[in-house]
Amino acid sequence: SRRHSCESLRFLCLGFLLTISLNCHGFLSGKTVSPGRQRVRPCEAMPEAMPEERKFSNERLRAETEDPFAKVKVALFGFLTAGAGVGLLFILPRLLGTLLGAPRASPLEKVLTDLGINFTAMIFLGFLTYQEWNGESVRSQAKEEGALIARLPVQVNLNGKDVDVKLSDLRNGRQLLPRRPVICIGNEQFCLDCIDASQKVGEAMARCDFLLIPVLSTTNGRTAISEAAKGKSFVALPKDSEDWQLLQEIQLAQVKSQGLDEATGQAIIVKKNGRVGTRFLGVPDWNSLTQEVDARVQIGLDTDNI
């Protein structure tokens, strides 16, 4: 009976750990992840040659502050994985003794049951450790990227005047009119194509608060882009800053890591709350984007988080 009590206690402990693990990963909380329209997965790679001071920046510290238990969960799952592995090692001599017919050896069925439990626990907890570690890394990089986008400087036309602002100034709750920045990164022809396509629905672009920001990936074409943007309140020009260069390096690293065509222009849509909504390759379909916002306005749905 004592042996059965120990087995029951072991199963209860494993069930308890399983419940905690599933709940931490949202399986028991009813959380779902919407598929979205994202084509380029964000924050899977950062430039290798990132300056040392950026690795320990205020943005990284802020990201860790927003989720202070992320590293604790990684350490906890890692410790449980190691514990299951140690338990598995202690079972192997028992299995060897049973197979060789050692005196007072445990029954083979009992040893195999213990072996299966520890092996399953080690694999499952190892998987959770990897998932939590990878998720924490992605979340941290996403928050850093969000902070980088927030401080990007642009020149925007406000009431007929060119004003220098940061993208964070165009969020909800700020003094300026909230906008939806659409950062288009590519060569001169790609940027011109984005501006020309947006001009066809210029009125809708302004009504839906879209702000096209053409960012040249080459040193040529600034004059042509400036001329094409003249008189368009829904087009803002990036100001000279190392942050724009860093953003391009990050996006290029992501595209390369996913095996996509790096020569194709990229588009990043930022929500009014400052979060990245989606990113994709190619010229944005401005007609579809504006129609989506208009449709949500007509039926009274939220338009700040799209």
C-alpha positions in Angstrom: 0.0 0.0 0.0 2.9 2.3 0.7 4.2 1.7 -2.8 0.8 2.5 -4.3 0.6 5.7 -2.2 4.0 6.8 -3.6 2.8 6.2 -7.1 -0.3 8.1 -6.5 1.7 11.0 -5.1 4.0 11.0 -8.1 1.1 11.1 -10.5 -0.5 14.0 -8.6 2.7 16.0 -8.7 3.1 15.4 -12.4 -0.5 16.4 -13.0 0.0 19.5 -11.0 3.1 20.5 -12.9 1.3 19.7 -16.2 -1.6 22.0 -15.2 0.8 24.9 -14.3 2.7 24.5 -17.6 -0.4 24.4 -19.7 -1.8 27.4 -17.9 1.4 29.4 -18.4 1.2 28.8 -22.1 -2.4 29.8 -22.4 -3.8 26.3 -23.2 -6.2 26.4 -20.2 -7.0 30.1 -20.3 -9.1 30.1 -23.4 -6.6 32.4 -25.2 -6.5 32.2 -29.0 -4.1 33.7 -31.4 -5.7 35.4 -34.5 -4.0 34.4 -37.7 -3.8 38.0 -39.0 -2.4 39.0 -42.3 1.3 39.0 -41.4 3.5 37.6 -44.1 7.0 38.5 -42.7 7.3 37.1 -39.2 8.6 39.7 -36.9 11.7 39.7 -34.7 13.2 36.4 -35.6 16.6 37.8 -36.3 18.5 40.9 -35.3 21.6 42.3 -37.0 24.8 40.6 -35.8 26.7 43.8 -35.8 24.5 45.6 -33.3 26.4 48.1 -31.2 27.1 47.0 -27.7 25.3 49.9 -26.1 22.1 48.9 -27.8 22.2 45.4 -26.4 21.9 46.9 -22.9 19.6 49.8 -23.8 16.8 51.2 -21.8 14.4 49.5 -24.2 15.6 46.1 -23.2 15.4 47.0 -19.5 11.8 48.2 -20.1 10.9 45.0 -21.9 12.2 43.0 -19.0 10.3 45.2 -16.5 7.0 44.6 -18.4 7.4 40.9 -18.0 9.5 40.3 -14.9 8.6 36.6 -14.5 9.7 35.6 -18.0 13.2 34.5 -16.9 11.8 33.0 -13.7 9.5 30.7 -15.8 12.5 29.7 -18.1 14.6 28.9 -15.0 11.7 26.9 -13.4 10.9 24.8 -16.5 14.7 24.3 -17.0 15.1 23.1 -13.4 12.1 20.7 -13.8 13.6 19.3 -17.0 16.9 18.7 -15.3 15.1 17.0 -12.4 13.2 14.7 -14.7 16.5 13.9 -16.5 18.3 13.0 -13.2 15.4 10.8 -12.3 15.7 9.0 -15.6 19.4 8.4 -15.0 18.6 6.8 -11.6 16.0 4.5 -13.2 18.5 3.1 -15.7 20.5 1.0 -13.2 17.2 -0.4 -11.8 16.3 -1.4 -15.4 19.7 -3.0 -15.9 19.4 -4.9 -12.6 15.9 -6.2 -13.5 17.0 -7.4 -17.0 20.1 -9.2 -15.5 18.0 -10.8 -12.8 19.7 -9.1 -9.8 18.5 -10.1 -6.3 15.5 -8.1 -5.0 15.2 -6.3 -8.4 12.0 -4.4 -9.1 9.4 -6.0 -11.4 10.0 -5.1 -15.1 6.6 -3.6 -15.5 7.1 -1.3 -12.6 10.5 -0.2 -13.8 9.2 0.4 -17.4 6.3 2.5 -16.0 8.7 4.7 -14.0 11.0 5.0 -17.0 8.2 6.1 -19.3 6.9 8.7 -16.8 10.3 10.3 -16.3 11.1 10.2 -20.0 7.8 11.8 -21.0 8.2 14.4 -18.3 11.7 15.3 -19.4 10.6 15.6 -23.1 7.5 17.7 -22.3 9.2 20.0 -19.8 12.2 20.4 -22.2 9.7 21.5 -24.9 8.1 24.0 -22.6 11.5 25.3 -21.6 12.4 25.9 -25.2 9.1 27.5 -26.0 9.3 29.9 -23.0 12.9 30.8 -23.8 12.1 31.4 -27.5 8.9 33.3 -26.7 10.7 35.5 -24.1 13.4 36.3 -26.7 10.9 37.2 -29.4 8.8 39.4 -27.0 11.9 41.2 -25.9 13.0 41.9 -29.5 9.5 43.0 -30.4 9.4 45.6 -27.6 12.8 46.8 -28.6 11.7 47.2 -32.2 8.6 49.0 -31.0 10.7 51.5 -29.0 12.9 52.0 -32.1 9.9 52.7 -34.3 8.5 55.2 -31.7 11.6 57.4 -31.8 12.0 57.5 -35.6 12.0 61.1 -36.8 9.9 62.3 -39.8 8.8 65.5 -41.4 5.0 65.6 -41.7 2.8 68.2 -43.3 0.4 69.7 -40.6 -2.0 72.4 -41.7 0.3 73.3 -44.7 3.5 73.5 -42.6 6.3 70.9 -42.5 6.9 69.9 -38.9 9.6 67.6 -37.6 8.1 65.0 -35.2 8.8 61.5 -33.9 6.4 58.6 -34.7 5.5 58.4 -31.0 4.0 61.9 -31.3 1.5 60.5 -33.8 0.0 57.9 -31.4 -3.3 58.1 -29.6 -3.5 60.4 -26.6 -0.8 62.8 -28.0 -1.3 66.4 -28.9 -1.1 65.8 -32.7 -3.6 64.0 -34.8 -3.2 60.2 -34.4 -2.0 58.6 -37.6 -1.3 55.1 -38.9 2.2 55.2 -40.2 3.0 52.8 -43.2 6.7 52.5 -43.5 7.7 51.5 -47.1 11.3 50.4 -47.4 12.9 49.8 -50.8 14.7 51.3 -53.7 13.7 54.5 -55.5 11.3 52.8 -57.9 9.5 50.9 -55.1 9.0 54.1 -53.0 7.7 56.0 -56.1 5.3 53.2 -56.8 4.0 53.3 -53.3 3.4 57.1 -53.5 1.8 56.9 -57.0 -0.5 54.1 -55.8 -1.6 56.0 -52.7 -2.3 59.1 -54.7 -5.2 57.3 -56.5 -7.0 57.1 -53.1 -5.5 60.2 -51.6 -8.8 61.4 -50.0 -9.4 58.0 -48.4 -5.8 57.9 -47.2 -6.3 61.2 -45.3 -9.7 60.3 -44.1 -8.4 57.0 -42.6 -5.4 58.7 -41.1 -2.8 56.6 -43.0 0.7 58.2 -43.2 3.0 56.8 -45.9 6.7 57.1 -45.1 8.9 56.1 -48.1 12.3 55.0 -46.8 15.1 54.6 -49.4 17.3 51.6 -49.1 19.8 53.2 -51.4 21.6 56.6 -51.4 20.0 57.7 -54.7 16.5 59.0 -55.3 15.9 61.5 -52.5 15.2 64.3 -54.8 12.6 62.3 -56.8 10.9 61.1 -53.6 10.7 64.7 -52.2 9.2 65.9 -55.4 6.6 63.1 -55.5 5.6 63.8 -51.8 5.0 67.5 -52.3 1.5 68.6 -51.5 0.5 65.3 -50.1 -0.6 65.5 -46.4 -0.7 61.7 -46.2 3.0 61.4 -47.0 5.8 62.1 -44.6 9.6 62.0 -45.3 12.1 60.4 -42.9 14.7 62.6 -41.4 18.4 61.7 -41.3 18.9 59.4 -38.3 20.9 56.2 -37.5 17.6 54.7 -36.2 16.3 54.5 -39.8 19.4 52.6 -40.8 19.1 50.3 -37.8 15.4 49.6 -38.7 16.4 48.7 -42.3 19.1 46.3 -41.0 16.6 44.6 -38.8 14.0 44.2 -41.5 16.6 42.9 -44.0 17.8 40.3 -41.4 14.2 39.1 -41.0 13.6 38.8 -44.7 16.9 36.9 -45.2 16.2 34.6 -42.3 12.9 33.5 -43.9 14.4 32.9 -47.3 12.4 35.7 -49.0 13.5 38.0 -51.8 15.4 40.8 -50.2 15.2 42.9 -53.4 11.5 43.2 -52.9 10.3 46.3 -51.1 8.9 45.9 -47.6 5.9 47.6 -45.9 5.3 47.9 -42.1 1.9 49.1 -40.9 2.0 50.7 -37.4 -1.3 51.0 -35.4 -2.4 54.2 -33.8 -1.4 52.7 -30.4 2.2 52.4 -31.7 2.3 48.6 -32.1 3.3 47.0 -35.4 0.1 45.7 -37.0 1.4 43.8 -40.0 4.3 43.7 -42.4 4.6 42.3 -45.9 6.5 42.5 -49.1 5.4 44.6 -52.1 3.4 47.8 -52.7 0.5 48.1 -50.2 -3.0 47.7 -51.6 -4.2 51.1 -50.4 -7.7 50.6 -51.7 -8.2 47.5 -49.5 -6.6 49.1 -46.5 -8.8 52.2 -46.6 -11.9 50.2 -47.3 -11.2 48.0 -44.3 -11.0 51.1 -42.0 -14.1 52.7 -43.6 -16.1 49.5 -43.1 -15.2 49.3 -39.4 -16.1 52.9 -38.9 -19.5 52.4 -40.5 -20.4 49.5 -38.2 -18.9 51.2 -35.1 -16.0 48.9 -34.5 -12.6 49.9 -33.0 -10.2 51.4 -35.5 -7.3 52.2 -33.2 -6.0 48.6 -33.1 -5.9 47.8 -36.8 
